[in-house]
Amino acid sequence: MPILLFLLDTSASMNQRTYLGTTFLDVAKGAVEVFMKLRARDPASRGDRYMLVTFDEPPYGVKAGWKENHATFMCELKNLQASGLTTLGHALRTAFDLLNLNRLVSGIDNYGQGRNPFFLEPSVIITITDGNKLTNSSGVPDELHLPLNSPLAGSELTKEPFRWDQRLFALVLRLPGVATSDTEQLGSVPTDDSAITQMCEVTGGRSYCVRTQRMLNQCLESLVQKVQSGVVINFEKTGPDPPLVGEGDSVELSRPVPPFSPQPWHSCHKLIYVRPNPKTGVPVGHWPIPESFWPDQNSPTLPPRSAHPMVRFSCADCDPMVIDKLPFDKYELEPSPLTQYILERKSPHMCWQVFVSSSGKQTDLGKPFGYLKASTTLTCVNLFVMPYNYPVLLPLLDDLFKVHKLKPNLKWRQAFEMYLKTMPPYYLLVTRRSRLSLWKVLAKPADLSSSRCHRLRLLL
């Protein structure tokens, strides 16, 4: 159920009029209504929740929150007036706090137990402002600052005020007050040069510089397409670049890359789509993205995490691994320079392993928890999420079924014990929660010791 939160600028400067005679606030109200009509074309919009927040001083900025219905939303939107200051930082903090109000109670962030992409509450914040100077009771600040302290319990567990399933977009109205000749050509709308732009990009969104009514309509059409179920991840290359791909045995030498020159695909900040189950409408998954630390049971607190996990990928070609009885999760990546680069290599039968630094007990890079792989048709790139250190676990399980016929010998048991030591402890609970059928298959572990049997049962 997507949450669509509209953050409207109600500062006094929104009373300025456009060449059409309407105020900027009127334009903003109309844009909200047009967006809702465009969104209503999608059958999935029936589960949408709309919220309305303004630049008014707390607690009056929240006009329609969790308890208000659609009728209240429309009534509050209609009655908005512009008379305050441009307190964008405080208004953004209020919006994020409103979205995060129930997350600690619901356990959706799963702190200290890995990040589950299928536990999400996709939210899109659409800010409509005139982009004028920021103002507050103390003066005119040069930069956008969000208040550091939040009244919400558990807010200290995330470094940023937002979460990985929340993206910020801004419509910055630059409409002229005098009619000009219409020389506009339809195309991409430029990013605005205002204080909110950097904040949008940090969350995985963007800002739009709106100069005409036609551009506004184009932006609204674009924003409707941005309402996607997914989470934002930082992808960053580790290790050397892959060899250049050529035809046959010859290597392509065109466009040589200078040494140590970072390329756009080396670091990307993009969405992975988390598709809901077509029957239930709820995403289903099994495995988390590991935490960037090894849990310490003696520590009274958890280290704060970044809103967006840093997933590092190695460019060493590997064979994709799956076995019949062990499920995996597959997520499509949003188009980016990284996906374009992988698709251009035209190697759908090879994959690049992914890691989270410091997720393991001993190594800095950690063990692989999945891989990036182009689809067979070379139309998209998918992130496969597997059990932690899957290159060790999957061959063990394959041998257990095919070689040992569910009667593991001492060597196999020792290898399995070694694997357990490399796995973060929260994966034991994750595996039980995923309700795998493997334990039913392994219903006769008579030849295992009681302690090892218990650990095997926890895992499988």
C-alpha positions as CSV (number, residue, x, y, z in Angstrom):
1,M,0.0,0.0,0.0
2,P,2.0,3.1,-1.2
3,I,1.9,6.2,0.9
4,L,1.8,9.5,-1.1
5,L,2.7,12.4,1.2
6,F,2.3,15.9,-0.3
7,L,4.4,18.6,1.4
8,L,3.1,22.0,0.3
9,D,4.9,25.3,0.7
10,T,2.5,27.6,2.6
11,S,5.0,30.5,3.0
12,A,3.8,34.0,2.2
13,S,5.8,34.0,-1.1
14,M,3.4,31.4,-2.5
15,N,0.8,34.2,-2.8
16,Q,2.7,35.6,-5.8
17,R,0.8,35.3,-9.0
18,T,1.7,33.7,-12.3
19,Y,0.9,35.2,-15.8
20,L,-2.4,33.2,-15.7
21,G,-3.5,35.2,-12.6
22,T,-3.4,32.3,-10.2
23,T,-1.3,32.2,-7.2
24,F,1.5,29.7,-6.8
25,L,-0.5,28.0,-4.0
26,D,-3.4,27.6,-6.4
27,V,-1.1,26.0,-8.8
28,A,0.2,23.6,-6.1
29,K,-3.4,22.6,-5.1
30,G,-4.3,22.0,-8.7
31,A,-1.2,19.9,-9.2
32,V,-2.2,17.7,-6.3
33,E,-5.6,17.1,-7.8
34,V,-4.2,16.4,-11.3
35,F,-1.8,13.9,-9.8
36,M,-4.5,12.0,-8.0
37,K,-6.6,11.8,-11.2
38,L,-3.6,10.4,-13.1
39,R,-2.8,8.0,-10.3
40,A,-6.4,6.8,-10.3
41,R,-5.9,5.2,-13.7
42,D,-3.8,2.5,-12.2
43,P,-5.9,-0.3,-10.5
44,A,-3.1,-0.5,-7.8
45,S,-4.1,3.0,-6.6
46,R,-7.0,1.6,-4.7
47,G,-4.6,0.9,-1.8
48,D,-3.0,4.3,-1.8
49,R,-2.9,6.4,1.4
50,Y,-2.7,10.2,1.0
51,M,-1.2,12.5,3.6
52,L,-0.9,16.3,3.6
53,V,1.8,18.3,5.4
54,T,2.5,22.1,5.2
55,F,5.2,24.5,6.3
56,D,3.1,25.6,9.3
57,E,4.7,25.5,12.7
58,P,4.4,22.1,14.5
59,P,2.1,20.5,15.4
60,Y,-0.2,22.4,12.9
61,G,1.8,21.3,9.8
62,V,0.2,17.9,9.7
63,K,-3.2,18.5,8.0
64,A,-4.0,14.9,7.0
65,G,-2.1,12.0,8.6
66,W,-2.7,8.4,9.5
67,K,-6.2,8.8,10.9
68,E,-7.7,11.2,8.3
69,N,-9.6,9.8,5.3
70,H,-9.7,11.0,1.7
71,A,-12.5,13.5,2.3
72,T,-10.6,15.2,5.1
73,F,-7.5,15.3,2.9
74,M,-9.4,17.1,0.1
75,C,-11.1,19.5,2.5
76,E,-7.7,20.5,4.1
77,L,-6.1,20.9,0.7
78,K,-8.9,23.2,-0.4
79,N,-8.6,25.4,2.7
80,L,-4.8,25.9,2.7
81,Q,-3.6,29.5,3.0
82,A,-0.1,30.9,2.5
83,S,1.0,33.2,5.3
84,G,4.1,31.7,7.0
85,L,7.9,31.3,6.6
86,T,9.8,29.0,4.3
87,T,10.7,26.5,7.1
88,L,11.6,23.7,4.7
89,G,13.9,21.8,7.1
90,H,11.4,21.6,9.9
91,A,8.6,20.6,7.5
92,L,10.7,17.8,6.0
93,R,11.5,16.5,9.4
94,T,7.8,16.5,10.3
95,A,7.0,14.6,7.1
96,F,9.7,11.9,7.8
97,D,8.6,11.6,11.4
98,L,5.0,11.1,10.3
99,L,6.0,8.3,8.0
100,N,8.2,6.7,10.6
101,L,5.6,6.9,13.4
102,N,4.7,3.2,13.4
103,R,7.8,1.6,12.0
104,L,9.4,0.7,15.3
105,V,6.1,-0.9,16.6
106,S,5.6,-2.9,13.3
107,G,9.3,-4.1,13.3
108,I,9.5,-3.3,9.6
109,D,13.1,-2.1,9.8
110,N,14.2,-5.3,11.6
111,Y,17.2,-3.6,13.3
112,G,20.1,-5.9,14.0
113,Q,18.7,-8.8,12.1
114,G,19.4,-8.0,8.4
115,R,17.4,-5.8,6.0
116,N,14.5,-7.5,4.4
117,P,13.5,-5.8,1.1
118,F,10.1,-7.6,1.2
119,F,9.4,-5.8,4.5
120,L,8.6,-2.3,3.1
121,E,6.1,0.6,3.2
122,P,6.8,2.4,-0.1
123,S,6.4,6.1,0.4
124,V,6.8,9.0,-2.0
125,I,7.0,12.5,-0.7
126,I,6.1,15.2,-3.3
127,T,7.1,18.7,-2.2
128,I,5.7,21.7,-4.1
129,T,7.4,25.0,-3.5
130,D,8.5,28.2,-5.2
131,G,12.2,27.6,-4.4
132,N,12.6,30.9,-2.7
133,K,15.2,31.6,0.1
134,L,14.8,29.6,3.2
135,T,13.5,31.6,6.2
136,N,12.9,30.9,9.9
137,S,12.4,32.9,13.1
138,S,16.2,33.3,13.4
139,G,16.9,34.7,9.9
140,V,17.7,33.5,6.4
141,P,19.8,30.3,6.5
142,D,22.1,29.6,3.5
143,E,21.7,25.8,3.6
144,L,18.9,23.3,4.2
145,H,19.2,21.7,7.7
146,L,16.8,19.2,9.2
147,P,16.5,19.2,13.0
148,L,18.8,16.4,14.3
149,N,16.6,15.3,17.2
150,S,13.4,13.4,16.7
151,P,10.8,12.7,19.3
152,L,10.3,9.2,17.9
153,A,11.7,6.3,19.9
154,G,14.2,4.3,17.9
155,S,15.1,7.2,15.6
156,E,18.7,7.0,16.7
157,L,19.0,3.5,15.1
158,T,19.1,5.1,11.6
159,K,21.6,7.8,10.8
160,E,19.3,9.7,8.4
161,P,15.7,10.9,9.0
162,F,14.4,8.8,6.1
163,R,14.3,5.1,5.3
164,W,15.3,3.1,2.2
165,D,11.6,2.8,1.0
166,Q,11.0,6.6,1.2
167,R,11.9,8.9,-1.7
168,L,11.6,12.7,-1.9
169,F,10.6,14.5,-5.1
170,A,10.2,18.2,-5.5
171,L,8.2,20.4,-8.0
172,V,9.9,23.8,-7.8
173,L,7.6,26.3,-9.4
174,R,9.5,28.8,-11.6
175,L,6.5,30.2,-13.4
176,P,6.9,33.7,-14.7
177,G,4.6,36.6,-13.8
178,V,4.4,37.9,-17.3
179,A,3.4,35.9,-20.4
180,T,6.2,35.0,-22.7
181,S,6.4,33.5,-26.2
182,D,5.8,29.8,-26.2
183,T,9.1,28.4,-27.5
184,E,9.1,25.4,-25.2
185,Q,10.0,22.0,-26.6
186,L,8.9,18.9,-24.9
187,G,11.7,16.8,-23.4
188,S,13.4,16.1,-20.1
189,V,12.6,18.6,-17.4
190,P,15.8,20.0,-15.9
191,T,16.7,19.6,-12.2
192,D,16.2,22.7,-10.2
193,D,19.0,24.6,-8.5
194,S,17.6,25.0,-5.1
195,A,18.2,23.9,-1.5
196,I,15.9,20.9,-1.7
197,T,17.6,19.3,-4.7
198,Q,20.4,17.6,-2.8
199,M,18.0,16.2,-0.3
200,C,15.9,14.7,-3.1
201,E,19.0,13.0,-4.6
202,V,20.1,11.6,-1.3
203,T,16.8,9.8,-0.9
204,G,16.9,8.4,-4.4
205,G,14.5,11.0,-5.8
206,R,15.0,14.2,-7.8
207,S,13.7,17.8,-8.2
208,Y,12.0,19.3,-11.3
209,C,12.4,22.9,-12.4
210,V,8.9,23.8,-13.6
211,R,8.7,26.9,-15.9
212,T,5.3,26.4,-17.6
213,Q,2.0,24.7,-17.1
214,R,2.9,22.2,-19.8
215,M,6.1,21.3,-18.0
216,L,4.1,20.9,-14.8
217,N,1.8,18.4,-16.4
218,Q,4.8,16.5,-17.8
219,C,6.3,16.3,-14.4
220,L,3.1,15.0,-12.9
221,E,3.0,12.3,-15.5
222,S,6.6,11.4,-14.6
223,L,5.9,11.3,-10.9
224,V,3.0,8.9,-11.3
225,Q,5.4,6.5,-12.9
226,K,7.7,6.9,-9.9
227,V,5.2,5.3,-7.5
228,Q,6.9,1.9,-7.4
229,S,7.2,-0.7,-4.7
230,G,10.9,-0.9,-4.0
231,V,13.9,0.1,-1.8
232,V,16.9,2.2,-2.6
233,I,20.4,0.6,-2.4
234,N,23.9,2.0,-2.9
235,F,25.9,-0.2,-5.3
236,E,29.6,0.2,-5.4
237,K,32.3,-1.7,-7.2
238,T,35.1,-3.4,-5.3
239,G,38.3,-4.7,-6.8
240,P,39.5,-4.3,-10.4
241,D,37.3,-3.6,-13.4
242,P,36.3,-6.6,-15.6
243,P,38.3,-7.2,-18.8
244,L,36.9,-5.5,-21.9
245,V,34.5,-7.7,-23.8
246,G,35.3,-8.4,-27.5
247,E,34.1,-10.6,-30.3
248,G,35.5,-14.1,-30.3
249,D,39.0,-14.1,-28.8
250,S,39.8,-10.5,-29.8
251,V,39.5,-7.8,-27.1
252,E,37.8,-4.5,-27.8
253,L,40.3,-1.7,-27.4
254,S,38.2,1.2,-28.4
255,R,37.6,4.0,-25.9
256,P,40.4,3.1,-23.5
257,V,39.7,3.9,-19.9
258,P,42.4,5.8,-18.0
259,P,43.7,4.0,-15.0
260,F,42.1,4.8,-11.7
261,S,39.4,6.8,-13.4
262,P,36.0,6.2,-11.8
263,Q,33.2,5.4,-14.2
264,P,29.5,6.2,-13.7
265,W,28.7,2.5,-13.3
266,H,31.2,2.1,-10.4
267,S,28.8,3.7,-7.9
268,C,25.0,3.9,-8.3
269,H,22.3,4.9,-6.0
270,K,19.2,3.2,-7.3
271,L,15.9,1.4,-6.6
272,I,15.4,-2.3,-6.7
273,Y,11.8,-3.2,-7.5
274,V,10.0,-5.4,-4.9
275,R,7.1,-6.9,-6.7
276,P,4.0,-7.9,-4.7
277,N,2.6,-11.4,-5.0
278,P,-0.1,-11.3,-7.7
279,K,-2.4,-13.4,-5.6
280,T,-2.1,-11.7,-2.2
281,G,-0.8,-8.3,-3.2
282,V,2.0,-8.6,-0.5
283,P,5.7,-9.0,-1.3
284,V,7.2,-12.4,-0.4
285,G,10.8,-13.1,0.3
286,H,13.2,-15.3,2.3
287,W,16.6,-13.8,2.7
288,P,17.8,-10.5,4.1
289,I,20.6,-8.2,3.0
290,P,23.1,-8.6,5.9
291,E,23.9,-5.9,8.4
292,S,27.3,-4.0,8.1
293,F,28.4,-5.3,11.5
294,W,28.8,-8.6,13.3
295,P,26.2,-8.7,16.2
296,D,27.7,-8.5,19.7
297,Q,25.3,-10.1,22.2
298,N,27.1,-8.3,25.0
299,S,26.5,-4.9,23.6
300,P,23.6,-3.0,25.2
301,T,22.9,-1.0,22.0
302,L,22.9,-1.5,18.3
303,P,25.2,0.6,16.0
304,P,23.2,3.0,13.9
305,R,22.7,2.0,10.3
306,S,22.7,4.1,7.1
307,A,19.2,4.4,5.5
308,H,20.5,2.9,2.3
309,P,22.7,-0.3,2.6
310,M,26.1,-0.2,0.8
311,V,26.2,-3.3,-1.4
312,R,29.6,-3.9,-3.0
313,F,29.9,-5.9,-6.2
314,S,32.9,-7.7,-7.5
315,C,33.5,-7.8,-11.3
316,A,35.0,-11.3,-11.3
317,D,32.7,-13.5,-13.5
318,C,31.2,-16.4,-11.5
319,D,28.7,-19.1,-12.4
320,P,25.2,-18.4,-10.9
321,M,24.3,-21.0,-8.3
322,V,20.9,-22.4,-7.3
323,I,19.7,-25.8,-6.0
324,D,16.2,-27.2,-6.2
325,K,15.2,-27.3,-2.6
326,L,16.6,-23.9,-1.5
327,P,14.6,-20.8,-2.3
328,F,16.1,-17.5,-3.5
329,D,14.9,-14.0,-3.9
330,K,15.1,-12.0,-7.2
331,Y,14.8,-8.3,-7.5
332,E,15.0,-6.2,-10.7
333,L,17.3,-3.2,-10.7
334,E,16.1,0.2,-11.8
335,P,17.8,1.3,-15.0
336,S,21.1,3.0,-14.3
337,P,24.7,3.2,-15.7
338,L,25.4,0.0,-13.8
339,T,22.6,-2.0,-15.5
340,Q,23.5,-0.5,-18.9
341,Y,27.1,-1.6,-18.5
342,I,26.2,-5.2,-17.4
343,L,23.7,-5.5,-20.3
344,E,26.2,-4.3,-22.9
345,R,28.6,-7.0,-21.8
346,K,26.0,-9.6,-23.1
347,S,27.0,-12.3,-20.6
348,P,23.6,-13.5,-19.3
349,H,25.2,-16.8,-18.1
350,M,27.7,-15.2,-15.7
351,C,27.2,-13.1,-12.6
352,W,28.9,-10.7,-10.2
353,Q,28.9,-11.5,-6.5
354,V,27.7,-8.9,-4.0
355,F,28.9,-8.3,-0.4
356,V,28.3,-6.0,2.6
357,S,31.5,-4.8,4.2
358,S,32.0,-5.9,7.9
359,S,29.0,-8.3,7.7
360,G,31.3,-11.3,8.4
361,K,33.2,-12.1,11.6
362,Q,36.7,-12.0,10.2
363,T,37.0,-10.5,6.8
364,D,36.5,-6.8,6.0
365,L,34.5,-7.4,2.8
366,G,32.4,-10.2,4.3
367,K,31.1,-13.2,2.5
368,P,28.8,-13.1,-0.6
369,F,25.1,-13.1,0.0
370,G,24.0,-13.1,-3.7
371,Y,24.9,-11.8,-7.1
372,L,24.0,-9.4,-10.0
373,K,23.0,-11.1,-13.2
374,A,21.6,-10.0,-16.5
375,S,18.4,-11.6,-17.6
376,T,18.6,-14.3,-20.3
377,T,16.9,-11.9,-22.7
378,L,19.2,-9.1,-21.8
379,T,16.3,-6.8,-21.0
380,C,17.1,-6.1,-17.3
381,V,19.6,-6.8,-14.5
382,N,18.5,-8.7,-11.4
383,L,19.8,-8.9,-7.9
384,F,19.6,-12.5,-6.6
385,V,19.6,-12.7,-2.8
386,M,20.7,-16.0,-1.3
387,P,21.7,-17.4,2.1
388,Y,24.9,-15.8,3.5
389,N,28.1,-17.3,2.1
390,Y,26.0,-19.3,-0.3
391,P,29.0,-20.6,-2.4
392,V,29.8,-22.8,0.7
393,L,26.3,-23.7,1.8
394,L,24.8,-24.7,-1.6
395,P,27.4,-27.3,-2.5
396,L,27.1,-28.8,1.0
397,L,23.4,-29.2,0.6
398,D,23.7,-30.5,-2.9
399,D,26.1,-33.2,-1.6
400,L,23.8,-34.0,1.3
401,F,21.0,-34.8,-1.1
402,K,22.8,-36.3,-4.0
403,V,25.9,-37.9,-2.6
404,H,25.2,-38.7,1.1
405,K,21.5,-39.4,0.5
406,L,20.6,-37.5,3.7
407,K,23.1,-39.5,5.8
408,P,26.0,-37.1,6.2
409,N,29.4,-38.4,7.2
410,L,31.9,-36.8,9.7
411,K,33.6,-34.8,7.0
412,W,30.3,-33.3,5.9
413,R,29.3,-32.4,9.4
414,Q,32.6,-30.8,10.1
415,A,32.3,-28.7,6.9
416,F,28.8,-27.7,7.9
417,E,30.0,-26.7,11.4
418,M,32.6,-24.5,9.8
419,Y,30.0,-22.9,7.6
420,L,27.8,-22.0,10.6
421,K,30.7,-20.1,12.1
422,T,30.9,-17.8,9.1
423,M,27.2,-17.0,9.2
424,P,25.8,-14.1,11.1
425,P,23.7,-15.5,14.0
426,Y,20.5,-13.7,13.0
427,Y,20.4,-15.9,9.9
428,L,19.3,-18.8,12.1
429,L,16.1,-17.0,13.0
430,V,15.7,-15.8,9.4
431,T,15.9,-19.3,8.1
432,R,13.3,-20.6,10.6
433,R,10.9,-17.7,9.6
434,S,11.2,-18.5,5.9
435,R,9.5,-21.9,6.6
436,L,11.7,-24.0,4.4
437,S,10.7,-27.5,3.7
438,L,14.3,-28.8,4.1
439,W,13.8,-29.9,7.7
440,K,10.9,-32.1,6.7
441,V,13.2,-33.7,4.2
442,L,15.8,-34.2,6.9
443,A,13.4,-35.8,9.3
444,K,15.8,-38.6,10.3
445,P,19.0,-37.0,11.6
446,A,19.7,-40.0,13.9
447,D,23.4,-40.0,13.0
448,L,23.9,-36.4,14.2
449,S,24.9,-35.5,17.7
450,S,22.2,-33.7,19.7
451,S,24.0,-30.3,19.6
452,R,24.7,-30.5,15.9
453,C,21.3,-31.8,15.2
454,H,19.8,-28.8,17.0
455,R,21.9,-26.3,15.0
456,L,21.0,-28.1,11.8
457,R,17.4,-28.0,12.7
458,L,17.6,-24.3,13.5
459,L,19.2,-23.6,10.1
460,L,17.1,-25.9,7.9
